[in-house]
Amino acid sequence: MNTGNAPTAVAAIAVAAKRKRIYNLFRLAGATTASGAKSLQEIHVAESRMLHRLIRRGEIVATSQDRYYLDETAVQSGRRKRITIMVLGIAVIALIWVVLQFLNRQ
């Protein structure tokens, strides 16, 4: 059994879980609109690399006075991008596999 990609898969799952946890904390706190923006302490979210990544992507939006909210539209857009990248990656791997099968029959 080849487990060479297992660490990569585990890391991807951990990243997705962290992202989902942050989304859920914002939703539970009701911080999903600019008018509902709250401090990180109110949301119970700690400063982290994942939080800053979501801020850079525009999924978490900073307002004045260090308040933040979850932009659901940006979350859905990011999800579509991740799915597109995954599907394209699978398609490339499948294409490479088909080409290699063809070349091995030559």
HELIX and SHEET records of a PDB file:
HELIX    1   1 ALA A    6  ALA A   29  1                                  24    
HELIX    2   2 ALA A   34  GLY A   36  5                                   3    
HELIX    3   3 LEU A   40  ILE A   43  1                                   4    
HELIX    4   4 ARG A   49  ARG A   57  1                                   9    
HELIX    5   5 SER A   64  ASP A   66  5                                   3    
HELIX    6   6 GLU A   72  ASN A  104  1                                  33    
SHEET    1   A 2 ILE A  60  THR A  63  0                                        
SHEET    2   A 2 ARG A  67  LEU A  70 -1                                        
END                                                                             
